[in-house]
Amino acid sequence: MRRRITVLCLIALMLTVVPPVGAAGPIVHTVQIGQTLTSIARLYGVDLWTLARVNGIVNPNRIYVGQRLTVPGTGGSVVPGTVYIVRSGDTLTGIAARAGVSVWAIAQANSIYNLQRIYVGQRLVIPGAAPAPTPRPTAQPGTSPQGWRGEYYANATLGGAPCLVRYDASINFHWGAGRPTTCVGNDQFSVRWAKTIAFIGGLYRFSVRVDDGVRLYVDGSLVLDAWRTQPETDYQVDVPLTPGSHTITAAYYEDTGMATMQLSFVRLGPVSPYTPAPTPIPTATPAPVSTSWYGEYYNGTSLSGAPAATQWDGAIGFEWGTGAPIAGVAADRFSIRWKRTAQFYDDNYAFCAMADDGVRYYLDGVLVLDEWHANNGVAYCGQADVRAGVHEMKVEYYEDGGDALIYVWWERR
């Protein structure tokens, strides 16, 4: 009799977890006795913090038996090379996982600067495989409707034949310490992009964020020359354009260290009310909104001295277990400081973190969450009233010993 009851319980649990064959839309999971949000996330292979955010859960440790959870990224396959329409419950992370491509590839293909901001009904181009490289390009730059024609060189001088020619939907790249393609190294490479665009005419402002060198041409005329090794720097230049098609060419090189190249433009209005800037104007500070966290990784738990390593992280969502977070940093007794900026509404926000071990969360230098102590993956949230605009966030974390994990998110209350 006891065996029969056990079998019936197992069957009931399977019927709860496994969706009906042919069911449409994402899976809805009903929480069972003994389940945690962590175990449910692992069951479906999704990120814990994504599962929490999709279901409006501020504290991932607080779920209850019978609660119905929408599991993101389980609504069917996403085919590379097609257009996907965002549905309720979708996240960019889940869409990327179903398509088998990186989150950043989709973001670059759709000019998305905030990975947490997509909306129902949004049409997303899902990038497919890059065209096969050719030894020497023959088509005229910028004449294809596919996007920016990029020529990638395995040197910093745009010399010789490109090792890869492909079309990029936008010039919105932050490779960090990595590389854009396998035919170039992490350092000492260069790229030339070109595209012919139909303009309605007027004064246009071209904005560039770059590390290291960049030159920008309009119809072959040099309008921006910052061909130098430099940290990530912002430039703007105003260019009057007549109605019709104009060819925009951007040349870029990476020396060593971090690599960034982002280009955008906006029409300011008719030419007459404005006076174009005679020379490019580098800004003293980064652009107001960043899409990644700049992480400084330290050996030791006190965030002191020079960082052992740095890198840009698309999101703070890591489970390192007993391993090291990055090359050059020990597996135990390390600390990390992340910084980024983000656009906020005028509202009350929850700033949340789940960590093993300690975590601190700052908004514009004000401490909003302080859990700087040994921890075992417990989630905490602090609240703050935020004025509309761009604000700076900073997260500090330390790992003492054993397993290491941290998840960070924020949401409107």
C-alpha positions in Angstrom: 0.0 0.0 0.0 2.8 2.4 0.9 4.5 1.7 -2.4 1.3 2.4 -4.3 0.9 5.8 -2.5 4.5 6.7 -3.4 4.0 5.9 -7.1 0.8 7.9 -7.2 2.6 10.9 -5.6 5.4 10.7 -8.2 2.9 10.6 -11.0 1.1 13.6 -9.6 4.5 15.5 -9.3 5.4 14.6 -12.9 2.0 15.9 -14.2 2.6 19.2 -12.3 6.1 19.7 -13.7 5.8 18.5 -17.3 3.6 20.6 -19.6 1.0 18.9 -21.8 2.3 17.9 -25.2 1.7 20.6 -27.7 0.9 23.3 -25.1 1.5 26.8 -26.3 3.3 29.5 -24.5 5.8 29.3 -21.6 5.5 26.6 -19.0 3.7 27.4 -15.7 5.1 25.5 -12.8 3.2 24.9 -9.6 5.5 25.0 -6.5 5.6 21.7 -4.6 6.6 20.8 -1.0 10.3 21.0 -0.5 11.0 23.0 -3.7 13.0 26.3 -3.7 13.3 28.9 -6.4 16.9 27.7 -6.9 15.9 24.1 -7.5 13.1 25.1 -9.9 15.5 27.3 -11.8 17.9 24.4 -12.1 15.1 22.0 -13.1 14.3 24.1 -16.2 17.8 25.4 -16.8 17.0 29.1 -16.4 18.7 31.9 -14.4 17.4 32.2 -10.8 17.3 36.0 -11.0 15.5 35.9 -14.3 12.9 33.5 -12.9 12.4 35.8 -9.9 12.1 39.0 -12.0 9.6 37.5 -14.4 7.3 36.5 -11.6 7.7 39.7 -9.6 9.5 38.0 -6.7 11.6 40.4 -4.7 13.0 37.8 -2.2 13.8 34.5 -4.0 13.7 32.8 -0.6 10.0 33.5 -0.2 7.8 31.2 -2.4 5.0 29.1 -1.2 3.4 25.7 -2.0 0.8 26.0 -4.7 2.3 29.2 -6.2 2.2 29.3 -10.0 5.4 30.5 -11.6 5.9 31.4 -15.3 9.1 29.8 -16.5 10.8 32.2 -19.0 12.4 30.8 -22.1 10.2 27.8 -22.4 7.7 29.1 -25.0 9.2 27.3 -28.1 12.3 27.6 -30.3 13.7 30.8 -31.7 15.3 30.4 -35.1 18.5 32.3 -36.0 18.2 34.5 -39.1 14.5 35.3 -38.5 12.5 37.9 -36.7 11.0 37.0 -33.3 8.1 38.9 -31.7 8.5 39.3 -27.9 5.7 37.6 -25.9 4.6 38.0 -22.3 7.1 36.4 -19.9 10.0 36.6 -22.4 13.4 37.9 -21.3 16.4 38.7 -23.5 18.4 36.0 -21.7 15.7 33.4 -22.3 15.3 34.3 -26.0 19.1 34.1 -26.5 19.2 30.7 -24.9 16.4 29.3 -27.1 18.1 30.8 -30.2 21.5 29.4 -29.3 23.2 32.8 -29.6 24.6 35.2 -27.0 22.6 38.0 -25.4 25.0 40.5 -26.7 24.6 39.3 -30.3 20.8 40.0 -30.2 21.4 43.3 -28.4 23.9 44.4 -31.1 21.6 43.3 -33.9 18.7 45.3 -32.5 20.6 48.4 -31.1 19.4 47.4 -27.5 21.4 49.3 -24.9 19.6 48.1 -21.8 19.5 44.3 -21.6 16.6 44.4 -19.1 14.3 46.5 -21.2 12.3 44.7 -23.9 8.5 44.8 -24.4 5.7 42.6 -25.6 5.2 42.9 -29.4 8.8 44.1 -30.0 10.3 42.6 -33.2 13.8 41.3 -32.6 16.1 40.3 -35.4 17.8 37.0 -34.4 21.2 37.0 -35.9 22.3 33.9 -37.8 25.7 32.6 -38.9 28.1 35.2 -40.4 28.7 35.0 -44.1 31.8 33.0 -45.1 34.9 35.1 -45.3 36.3 36.0 -48.7 40.0 36.8 -49.4 39.3 40.2 -50.9 36.0 42.1 -51.0 34.7 43.1 -54.4 31.4 44.9 -53.7 31.3 48.6 -53.0 31.2 49.5 -49.3 27.8 50.3 -47.8 25.7 49.4 -50.8 24.1 46.4 -49.3 20.8 46.7 -47.4 22.0 44.1 -44.9 23.7 46.6 -42.6 27.2 48.0 -42.0 29.8 46.2 -44.2 32.6 45.4 -41.8 36.1 44.5 -42.9 38.1 42.9 -40.1 41.9 43.0 -40.1 44.4 41.0 -38.0 46.5 44.1 -37.5 46.0 47.6 -36.1 46.7 49.4 -39.4 43.9 48.2 -41.7 46.7 46.8 -43.7 46.5 44.0 -46.3 43.5 41.9 -47.1 40.8 41.6 -44.4 40.6 38.2 -42.7 36.8 38.5 -42.5 34.1 40.5 -44.3 30.6 40.5 -42.8 27.5 42.7 -42.3 26.8 44.0 -38.8 23.3 45.3 -38.0 24.8 48.1 -35.9 28.1 49.4 -34.7 27.5 48.7 -31.0 30.3 46.6 -29.7 32.0 46.2 -26.3 34.4 43.3 -26.6 36.1 44.0 -23.3 39.3 41.9 -23.2 37.9 39.6 -26.0 37.9 39.7 -29.8 35.2 40.3 -32.4 36.1 37.2 -34.5 38.4 34.2 -34.3 40.6 35.4 -37.2 42.0 38.2 -35.1 43.7 38.4 -31.7 42.4 40.0 -28.5 44.7 42.9 -29.2 46.2 44.6 -32.3 43.2 44.4 -34.7 41.3 46.9 -36.8 37.9 47.2 -38.5 36.5 49.4 -41.3 32.7 49.7 -41.5 30.8 51.5 -44.3 27.1 52.0 -45.1 25.1 54.2 -47.5 22.1 55.7 -45.7 19.3 57.9 -47.0 19.1 61.1 -44.9 16.2 63.6 -45.0 18.7 66.5 -44.6 19.6 68.8 -41.8 22.2 68.9 -39.0 23.2 65.5 -37.6 25.1 64.7 -34.5 27.4 61.7 -34.7 28.4 60.2 -31.3 31.2 57.7 -30.8 32.4 55.8 -27.8 35.8 54.2 -28.5 38.7 52.4 -27.0 41.2 52.8 -28.8 41.3 54.8 -32.1 38.6 55.9 -34.5 38.2 58.0 -37.7 34.8 58.9 -39.1 34.2 59.9 -42.7 31.1 61.2 -44.5 31.2 60.7 -48.3 35.0 60.3 -48.0 35.6 63.5 -46.0 37.1 63.1 -42.6 34.9 64.6 -39.9 36.3 63.0 -36.8 40.0 62.0 -36.2 40.8 60.4 -32.9 43.3 57.9 -34.2 45.2 57.3 -30.9 45.5 54.8 -28.1 43.2 55.9 -25.3 40.9 54.7 -22.6 37.1 54.5 -23.3 36.3 58.0 -24.5 33.2 59.7 -25.9 33.2 62.0 -29.0 30.6 64.0 -30.7 30.7 65.9 -34.0 27.9 67.8 -35.8 27.7 67.4 -39.6 25.3 69.2 -42.0 23.9 66.8 -44.6 21.9 67.5 -47.7 18.8 65.4 -48.5 19.7 62.1 -50.1 22.1 59.2 -49.7 25.4 59.6 -48.0 28.1 57.0 -47.2 29.3 56.8 -43.6 32.6 55.1 -43.0 34.1 54.3 -39.6 37.6 53.1 -39.2 38.7 51.6 -35.8 41.7 50.0 -34.2 42.4 48.2 -30.9 45.9 48.4 -29.4 45.8 46.5 -26.1 43.5 46.0 -23.1 39.8 46.7 -23.4 38.1 47.1 -26.8 35.0 49.2 -27.5 33.4 50.7 -30.6 29.9 52.2 -30.6 28.5 54.6 -33.2 25.1 56.4 -33.3 23.7 59.5 -34.8 20.6 61.7 -34.4 19.1 64.6 -36.4 19.2 67.9 -34.5 17.0 69.7 -37.0 17.4 72.1 -39.9 20.9 73.4 -40.5 20.1 77.1 -40.1 19.3 77.2 -36.3 22.5 75.4 -35.5 26.2 76.1 -35.8 28.2 72.9 -36.5 31.0 72.2 -34.1 34.3 72.9 -35.9 36.1 70.0 -34.2 35.1 66.8 -32.4 34.4 67.4 -28.7 35.6 64.6 -26.4 33.5 64.5 -23.2 35.1 64.3 -19.8 32.8 61.6 -18.5 31.2 58.4 -20.0 27.9 58.6 -21.8 25.0 58.9 -19.3 23.7 55.4 -19.5 25.9 52.3 -19.6 24.7 48.8 -20.6 27.3 46.8 -18.6 28.9 46.7 -15.2 32.5 47.6 -15.0 34.0 45.0 -12.5 37.3 45.4 -10.5 38.4 42.0 -9.2 40.6 41.9 -6.1 42.6 39.2 -4.2 41.6 39.6 -0.6 38.2 40.5 0.9 38.8 44.2 1.5 38.7 45.7 -2.0 42.1 47.3 -1.3 45.1 47.9 -3.5 45.1 47.6 -7.3 42.6 45.2 -8.8 44.1 41.9 -10.0 41.8 41.9 -13.0 39.1 44.0 -14.6 36.3 43.2 -17.1 32.9 44.4 -18.3 30.0 42.2 -17.2 26.6 42.3 -18.9 24.8 41.4 -15.7 25.8 40.5 -12.1 24.5 36.9 -12.0 27.2 34.4 -11.2 27.5 31.0 -9.5 31.2 30.2 -9.4 30.9 27.3 -6.9 34.3 26.6 -5.6 36.1 28.0 -8.6 37.8 31.3 -9.3 35.7 34.2 -10.8 38.4 35.3 -13.3 42.0 34.5 -14.2 44.5 36.0 -11.7 42.1 35.9 -8.8 42.0 33.1 -6.1 39.0 30.8 -5.7 38.5 31.9 -2.0 38.9 35.3 -0.2 38.4 37.6 -3.1 36.3 40.7 -3.6 34.7 42.6 -6.5 33.5 46.1 -7.0 31.1 46.8 -9.9 29.8 50.1 -11.3 27.3 51.2 -13.9 24.7 53.9 -14.7 21.0 53.3 -15.6 17.9 55.3 -16.4 15.2 55.4 -13.7 11.6 56.6 -13.4 10.3 58.8 -10.6 9.3 56.0 -8.3 10.2 53.8 -5.3 12.6 51.0 -6.2 13.8 47.8 -4.6 17.5 47.1 -4.9 18.1 43.4 -4.3 21.1 41.0 -4.0 21.6 37.4 -3.3 25.1 36.5 -2.3 27.5 34.1 -0.7 29.1 35.9 1.1 28.9 39.7 1.8 27.3 42.4 -0.4 26.8 46.2 -0.3 24.6 48.1 -2.8 25.0 51.9 -3.4 22.8 54.4 -5.4 24.6 57.6 -6.2 27.0 56.9 -3.4 24.3 56.3 -0.8 24.2 52.9 0.8 20.8 51.3 0.2 21.6 47.7 1.1 24.3 46.6 3.6 24.7 42.8 4.2 28.5 42.8 4.6 28.8 39.4 6.5 29.1 35.7 5.9 26.1 34.5 4.0 24.8 31.4 2.4 22.9 32.6 -0.7 20.1 34.5 1.2 18.5 37.3 -0.8 18.0 40.8 0.7 16.4 44.0 -0.7 16.7 47.6 0.2 14.2 50.3 -0.9 14.8 53.9 -2.0 12.7 56.7 -3.6 14.4 57.6 -6.9 14.0 60.7 -9.0 13.6 60.3 -12.7 16.9 60.4 -14.6 20.3 58.7 -14.8 21.8 57.4 -11.6 25.0 55.6 -10.7 24.9 52.2 -9.0 27.8 50.5 -7.2 27.9 46.9 -5.9 30.6 45.6 -3.6 31.0 41.9 -2.9 33.4 39.6 -1.0 33.8 35.8 -0.9 35.3 34.3 2.3 35.4 30.5 1.6 33.5 27.6 0.1 30.9 28.2 -2.6 30.7 31.7 -4.3 27.6 33.2 -5.9 26.0 36.6 -6.4 22.9 37.9 -8.2 21.9 41.5 -8.3 18.7 43.2 -9.7 16.5 46.2 -9.1 12.8 46.8 -9.9 10.0 49.4 -9.4 7.8 48.8 -6.4 
